[in-house]
Amino acid sequence: MTDDDKSKAFLAQARRDFHAALLASGVLTVNEKGVASNADGSQRSSIAYAGRVAQALLVETIGERLAGQTSGGEFETACADFVRATFLRLGMLRPGDWSVTKVAGRRSIEYIAAYEPYAHLLELDTAVRQNPELRAVLGNAYVIAPDIVVVREPVEDALINANEFIVDETIGRFASIRRVNQPKGILHAVISCKWTLRSDRAQNARSEALNLIRNRKGRLPHIAVVTAEPSPSRLASLALGTGDIDTLYHFALPELIQAVHAEENDEAASMLDAMVSGQRLRDIADLPLDLAT
């Protein structure tokens, strides 16, 4: 693709910046054997798909795979930066005082309990720690460890009443959007970032999503997962089915679709097409727009 062929749309440029950040941080690389850093080196199809995607993204760096936690952390940072740069530009679709934060270095309960509708979890955690029998019953069914959170701050009544007299002290006394009712930010979305979907990573994402669903006291936040996994079968392990995550987002979906079809693996191509047409798998560029829906 030449410079003249590139889309001038802001979202397209932000997507290119996202990929450039993965290259600059050393998360996305191709080693001397031609294996991309998101490929499973023991799976020929994974190497082929990831290699074609890397080539499409113009990977020119040579390097070995980063340690799991290092690549995972850098991937989370790149995803958070992308969502922050894009979603916060969509005020015409979702007005409000928004923040996009990568969560790190804090206990999950203390962090998630800072927001509505999960403020009650801090009291629950205290009770569980004080009561071994309660801990045995609940286990970790209330533990939520988000990678990225999107939060909207509650608003003053003056803003609600800016155009006409909507509320006063006698009405709407429990709505969380009113700062006069409660001061905590409102959790709008939780985004889990998985550089790849090896071993039990897909199950971890499902478990976290189910904990979000079961433990809320109010509207459910958007629940999304972003991954760079190149294998359609592993993507299907998380994308197929409904009831837990909203949508799985791929860091380079058009490039992956082209790569899988180029390898002429009919089964893999059919599986990938089914996930896309079934609205279970989308591109990273769709994420900010979906968050504004």
Long-range contacts (C-beta under 8 A, 24 or more apart in sequence): 10-86, 10-89, 11-86, 11-285, 11-288, 11-289, 12-285, 14-82, 14-85, 14-86, 14-285, 15-82, 15-284, 15-285, 17-82, 17-85, 18-78, 18-79, 18-81, 18-82, 18-251, 18-284, 19-57, 19-251, 19-252, 21-77, 21-78, 21-81, 21-82, 22-74, 22-75, 22-78, 22-251, 23-57, 23-59, 23-60, 23-61, 25-74, 25-77, 25-78, 26-61, 26-63, 26-66, 26-74, 27-66, 27-71, 27-74, 27-75, 27-78, 27-195, 28-54, 28-57, 28-59, 28-61, 28-228, 29-59, 29-61, 29-62, 29-63, 29-64, 29-65, 30-54, 30-59, 30-61, 30-62, 30-63, 31-62, 31-63, 31-64, 31-65, 32-62, 36-230, 37-63, 37-64, 37-65, 37-66, 37-71, 38-195, 38-196, 38-228, 38-229, 38-230, 39-230, 40-196, 40-198, 40-231, 43-231, 45-231, 45-263, 45-265, 45-268, 46-230, 46-231, 48-259, 48-263, 49-230, 49-231, 49-256, 49-259, 49-260, 49-263, 50-230, 50-259, 51-259, 52-255, 52-258, 52-259, 52-262, 52-263, 53-230, 53-252, 53-255, 53-256, 53-259, 56-252, 56-255, 56-258, 56-259, 57-252, 57-255, 68-195, 71-195, 72-193, 72-194, 72-195, 73-104, 75-193, 75-195, 75-228, 76-102, 76-104, 76-147, 76-148, 76-193, 77-102, 79-147, 79-148, 79-191, 79-193, 79-226, 79-284, 80-147, 80-148, 82-284, 82-287, 82-288, 83-148, 83-150, 83-191, 83-287, 83-288, 83-291, 86-285, 86-287, 86-288, 87-150, 87-287, 87-288, 87-291, 87-292, 89-288, 90-288, 90-289, 90-291, 90-292, 93-289, 93-292, 93-293, 94-291, 94-292, 96-152, 96-153, 96-155, 97-152, 97-153, 97-155, 98-150, 98-151, 98-152, 98-153, 98-188, 99-150, 99-151, 99-153, 99-185, 100-148, 100-149, 100-150, 100-151, 101-148, 101-149, 101-151, 102-147, 102-148, 103-145, 103-146, 103-147, 103-148, 103-149, 108-143, 108-144, 108-145, 108-146, 109-142, 109-143, 109-144, 111-146, 111-149, 112-144, 112-146, 112-187, 114-184, 114-185, 115-149, 115-151, 115-184, 115-185, 115-186, 115-187, 116-176, 116-182, 116-184, 116-185, 116-186, 116-187, 116-218, 117-176, 117-186, 117-187, 117-216, 117-217, 117-218, 117-219, 118-144, 118-187, 118-215, 118-216, 118-217, 119-184, 119-217, 120-217, 121-215, 141-211, 141-214, 141-215, 142-211, 142-214, 142-215, 143-211, 144-190, 144-208, 144-211, 144-212, 144-215, 145-208, 146-190, 146-191, 146-192, 146-208, 147-191, 147-192, 147-193, 148-190, 148-191, 148-192, 148-193, 149-187, 149-189, 149-190, 149-191, 150-187, 150-188, 150-189, 150-190, 150-191, 150-221, 150-222, 150-291, 151-185, 151-186, 151-187, 151-188, 152-185, 152-186, 152-188, 153-179, 153-185, 153-186, 154-178, 154-179, 154-181, 154-182, 154-183, 154-184, 154-185, 154-186, 155-179, 156-180, 176-218, 187-221, 188-221, 188-222, 188-291, 189-221, 189-222, 189-223, 189-224, 189-291, 190-221, 190-222, 190-223, 190-224, 191-224, 191-225, 191-226, 191-287, 192-223, 192-224, 192-225, 192-226, 192-245, 193-225, 193-226, 193-227, 194-225, 194-226, 194-227, 194-229, 195-227, 195-228, 195-229, 196-227, 196-228, 196-229, 196-234, 197-227, 197-229, 197-231, 197-234, 197-235, 197-237, 197-238, 198-234, 202-234, 202-237, 202-238, 205-238, 205-245, 206-238, 206-244, 206-245, 209-244, 209-245, 210-244, 213-244, 222-246, 222-290, 222-291, 224-248, 224-249, 224-287, 224-290, 224-291, 225-249, 226-250, 226-251, 226-284, 226-287, 227-251, 228-252, 230-256, 230-259, 232-260, 232-268, 232-269, 232-271, 232-272, 232-275, 233-268, 233-271, 235-272, 235-275, 235-281, 236-271, 236-275, 239-275, 239-280, 239-281, 240-275, 240-278, 240-280, 242-280, 246-290, 247-279, 247-280, 247-281, 247-282, 247-286, 247-290, 248-275, 248-280, 248-281, 248-282, 249-281, 249-282, 249-283, 249-284, 249-286, 249-287, 250-281, 250-282, 250-283, 250-284, 251-284, 252-283, 252-284, 253-281, 253-282, 253-283, 253-284, 254-283
